[in-house]
Amino acid sequence: MREVPDRVRRLPEQYFTALLARVAAAAAEEGEPLIDLGRGNPETGPPPHVIEALQRSAAEPDVHGYAPFAGLPALKEAIAARYRDVYGVVLDPAREVAVVPGSKTALMEFALVAVERGETILLPDPGYADYPSAVALAGAERGSFTDFETARGAALYLNYPSNPTAACVPDGLFEDAVRWAGRAGAVVLHDFAYGDLVFDGRPPKSFLAIEGAREVGVELFSMSKSYGMAGWRLGFVLGNAELVSRIETLQDHVFAGIFRPVQEAGIAALTGPQESVEERRATYERRRDRALAALRGLDEQSQGTFFVWFRLPEGVTAESLLVEHRVAVAPGEGFGPRGRGYARLSLAVMDETLDAGLERLRAALKAGQTRRV
Ligand SMILES: Cc1ncc(COP(=O)(O)O)c(C=O)c1O
């Protein structure tokens, strides 16, 4: 076989694939049933009217051919209307919205259409583990974002609320990002996958609500978290018309549209009753409260998302929790060097699973803390 091309060889180990395999191997070993608080996979699906829309559409005879490559105009209008109503952002659905098969795809596409080979893409550290894959695929160099004074790069990925740290955007950071990008001639991607999952009365904050944001960047909106549609693969790139158009061009070459019933269901989700969005958010907030109480004293934090980020006491690792206590969390170092010594716990599990997992964690972490004293 021929050599693996560089752009494939550069791909990092896929963090979640490796984590799932490790947890599955541990689960197969003898012992109590393992409790998995490691993965961020929404535990409940979309509301019934969304599933009915898919079923209704799939029963139509004329939906089985190729859908329009750029997506249904009505779907673009639906997300634009939601942006107006929920985030106070007015978008031109024809020019400022691209439909993508999940926002993960757009993380890769953005790098391909925005930077030249060898240029630097700045990533959050700790940050979502798929961002380095985008850097590798684009043949770019990876830089760590720390502050706007020292930031040097062609593109910057931001993500608030953050996976894995569950932090919401600090005041003024989006404004600084827009100013920096303007000065540096750089572009910004804001990953808004958890945009609606914010706690303690915080309003959702879109990057595009900042003046000048759409001149320098785009935002990714995912149907996965707000509507429990992770497996459906539907998301959006919104904002800068030039970047949106480049992504649509790239997709014309790589995909042939998204199955029309999935798009029709997306329209139903975005334009139908919205109670489920708030119910989901409130459920995660209640679980977050219980998790923070169980992890007290460990720099535990969660202002949004369906994760809690916490420090592992000395002598305790994600691996020791898995092997000795049969509870899986996501090890912090998988999200970047600055994640070392921390772990991410997922709230996207049923209540009973969370409570049983917290019980085990409480015992294991207390033992760790005591050992340290
Ligand atoms: C921060 C972040 N961005 C993007 C994604 C990808 O979401 P999707 O491709 O399902 O829209 C995820 C999924 O877990 C995520 O956590």
The ligand as a MOL file (V3000), in Angstrom:
LIG
                    3D

  0  0  0     0  0            999 V3000
M  V30 BEGIN CTAB
M  V30 COUNTS 16 16 0 0 0
M  V30 BEGIN ATOM
M  V30 1 C -18.0220 21.8640 21.6600 0
M  V30 2 C -18.6820 21.0160 20.6290 0
M  V30 3 N -18.6960 21.4460 19.3710 0
M  V30 4 C -19.2670 20.7340 18.3830 0
M  V30 5 C -19.8370 19.5070 18.6500 0
M  V30 6 C -20.4080 18.7340 17.5030 0
M  V30 7 O -21.7880 18.7600 17.5380 0
M  V30 8 P -22.6620 18.2680 16.3010 0
M  V30 9 O -21.7440 17.8060 15.2270 0
M  V30 10 O -23.4710 17.1270 16.8410 0
M  V30 11 O -23.4910 19.4320 15.8890 0
M  V30 12 C -19.8550 19.0010 19.9400 0
M  V30 13 C -20.4310 17.6940 20.2230 0
M  V30 14 O -20.3030 17.1110 21.2440 0
M  V30 15 C -19.2540 19.7770 20.9590 0
M  V30 16 O -19.2160 19.3460 22.2170 0
M  V30 END ATOM
M  V30 BEGIN BOND
M  V30 1 1 1 2
M  V30 2 1 2 3
M  V30 3 2 2 15
M  V30 4 2 3 4
M  V30 5 1 4 5
M  V30 6 1 5 6
M  V30 7 2 5 12
M  V30 8 1 6 7
M  V30 9 1 7 8
M  V30 10 2 8 9
M  V30 11 1 8 10
M  V30 12 1 8 11
M  V30 13 1 12 13
M  V30 14 1 12 15
M  V30 15 2 13 14
M  V30 16 1 15 16
M  V30 END BOND
M  V30 END CTAB
M  END
